């Protein structure tokens, strides 16, 4: 017995008419009749009683109908599972990120992404802003995350979050003059800075 035979049987049983069932299924009436006949012959049963030009379910057909429907429902459920699985997003995603983002902002977001898309392979490259920009430009990374300005005119930029910088000094540090209220004058301070491009 095949799923097609079961579909035809259920359609004929529900409509009580071979031609209407065939039209519904988009097959010829002779194909529908042949499927029913084959199903009956395979199992040595009579599923329908022919009454003039109409047909009605025989006792065996009435007993078989709920089982046939259940099989078709299970087959549909199995089909849906495969459809869902086939839509699983796979592939790889390469991210370049600056040091601060990679250390503090990115980890929990990567964990959430991996939970949502476990079949996607993730890789992260860490560098300064200029290195991240170069990595994206040469195609090594799919996208980059930086805090600093980038120079390239061909990259598209989007703000994904905000960061607040804070100046922290030792209690023994001399008072810092303010350019305006709440804005320290940092131009006269001595700095230890990172490499160019950071």
C-alpha positions in Angstrom: 0.0 0.0 0.0 1.3 3.5 -0.9 0.6 7.0 0.5 -1.0 7.8 -2.9 -3.4 4.9 -2.6 -4.3 6.1 0.9 -4.9 9.7 -0.3 -7.1 8.4 -3.1 -9.0 6.1 -0.7 -9.6 9.0 1.8 -10.7 11.4 -0.9 -13.2 8.9 -2.5 -14.5 7.9 1.0 -15.1 11.5 2.0 -16.8 12.5 -1.2 -18.6 9.3 -2.0 -17.8 9.8 -5.6 -14.9 8.6 -7.7 -14.9 11.5 -10.3 -15.1 14.3 -7.6 -12.3 12.7 -5.7 -10.2 12.4 -8.8 -10.8 16.1 -9.7 -9.8 17.1 -6.2 -6.6 15.2 -6.5 -5.9 16.3 -10.0 -5.8 12.8 -11.5 -8.0 11.0 -13.9 -11.1 9.0 -12.8 -9.5 5.8 -14.2 -6.3 6.4 -12.2 -8.4 6.8 -9.0 -10.4 3.7 -9.8 -7.3 1.7 -10.5 -5.7 2.8 -7.2 -8.8 1.7 -5.2 -9.0 -1.6 -7.2 -5.3 -2.3 -6.6 -5.6 -1.6 -2.8 -8.6 -3.9 -2.6 -6.9 -6.7 -4.6 -3.6 -6.4 -2.6 -5.4 -7.1 0.6 -8.4 -9.2 -0.6 -11.0 -6.8 0.8 -13.9 -4.7 -0.5 -13.6 -1.1 0.7 -16.6 0.3 -1.2 -20.0 -0.9 -2.3 -21.0 0.3 -5.7 -24.6 1.7 -5.7 -25.5 2.7 -9.2 -23.2 5.5 -10.2 -22.3 6.3 -6.6 -20.2 4.4 -4.1 -20.4 4.1 -0.4 -18.0 2.8 2.2 -18.3 -0.9 2.9 -17.9 -2.0 6.6 -14.2 -2.8 6.0 -13.8 0.7 4.4 -15.4 2.4 7.4 -13.0 0.6 9.8 -10.0 1.4 7.5 -10.8 5.1 7.0 -9.6 6.5 10.4 -6.4 4.4 10.1 -5.7 5.7 6.6 -6.3 9.3 7.8 -3.9 8.7 10.8 -1.2 7.4 8.5 -1.6 10.4 6.2 -1.4 12.8 9.1 1.7 11.1 10.4 3.3 11.3 6.9 2.4 15.0 6.8 4.0 15.5 10.2 7.2 13.7 9.1 7.3 15.8 5.9 7.0 19.0 8.1 9.9 17.9 10.2 12.1 17.4 7.2 11.0 20.8 5.8 11.9 22.4 9.1 15.3 20.6 9.2 16.1 21.6 5.6 15.6 25.3 6.5 18.3 25.1 9.2 20.8 27.9 8.6 24.3 26.6 8.1 27.6 28.1 6.9 30.3 30.2 8.5 30.5 33.7 9.8 33.8 35.5 10.3 33.8 38.5 12.6 36.7 41.0 13.1 36.4 43.0 16.3 38.5 45.5 18.2 40.0 44.5 21.5 37.4 46.1 23.8 34.4 44.9 21.9 35.9 41.4 21.6 36.6 41.2 25.3 33.5 42.8 26.8 30.7 43.3 24.4 30.9 40.4 22.0 31.1 37.2 24.0 27.5 37.0 25.3 26.1 38.0 21.9 28.1 35.2 20.3 26.8 32.8 22.8 23.2 33.9 22.0 23.8 33.7 18.3 25.3 30.2 18.6 22.3 29.0 20.6 19.9 30.3 17.9 22.0 29.1 15.0 24.1 26.1 16.2 25.0 24.9 12.7 26.8 28.2 11.8 30.6 28.1 12.4 31.8 31.3 14.1 35.3 32.7 14.0 36.5 36.0 15.6 39.7 37.9 14.7 40.8 40.6 17.2 42.7 43.7 16.2 42.7 47.5 16.4 40.2 49.6 14.4 42.4 49.9 11.3 43.2 46.2 11.3 39.5 45.3 11.6 38.8 47.7 8.7 41.5 46.1 6.5 40.2 42.6 7.4 36.8 43.5 6.2 38.1 45.3 3.1 40.2 42.3 2.0 37.3 39.9 2.6 38.9 37.9 5.4 36.0 38.9 7.7 32.3 39.2 6.8 31.9 42.2 9.0 33.8 44.2 11.7 32.9 45.7 15.0 34.9 48.8 16.1 34.6 51.8 18.3 36.8 54.1 16.3 36.4 55.9 13.0 37.1 54.1 9.8 38.5 55.6 6.7 37.2 53.6 3.7 34.5 55.1 1.6 33.3 51.7 0.3 32.3 50.3 3.7 28.8 50.6 5.0 28.6 51.6 8.6 25.8 51.1 11.2 25.7 51.9 14.9 24.9 48.7 16.8 25.4 50.0 20.4 26.8 52.9 22.4 29.7 53.0 24.8 30.5 55.6 27.4 34.1 56.5 28.0 35.1 57.4 31.5 38.2 59.1 32.8 39.6 57.5 36.0 42.6 58.9 37.9 44.2 58.1 41.2 43.0 60.1 44.2 46.5 61.6 44.4 46.3 63.0 40.9 46.1 66.8 40.6 42.8 68.4 39.8 41.9 68.3 36.1 40.8 71.5 34.6 37.4 71.5 32.8 36.8 72.9 29.3 33.2 73.3 30.4 31.2 71.9 33.3 31.5 68.2 33.3 34.0 68.1 30.4 37.6 67.6 31.6 40.4 69.2 29.6 42.4 66.1 28.6 44.7 67.9 26.2 47.3 68.6 28.9 47.3 65.2 30.4 50.1 62.7 29.8 48.9 59.5 28.1 50.2 56.0 27.5 48.5 55.1 24.2 48.2 52.1 22.1 49.6 51.7 18.6 48.6 53.8 15.6 45.2 52.7 14.2 43.8 51.7 17.5 
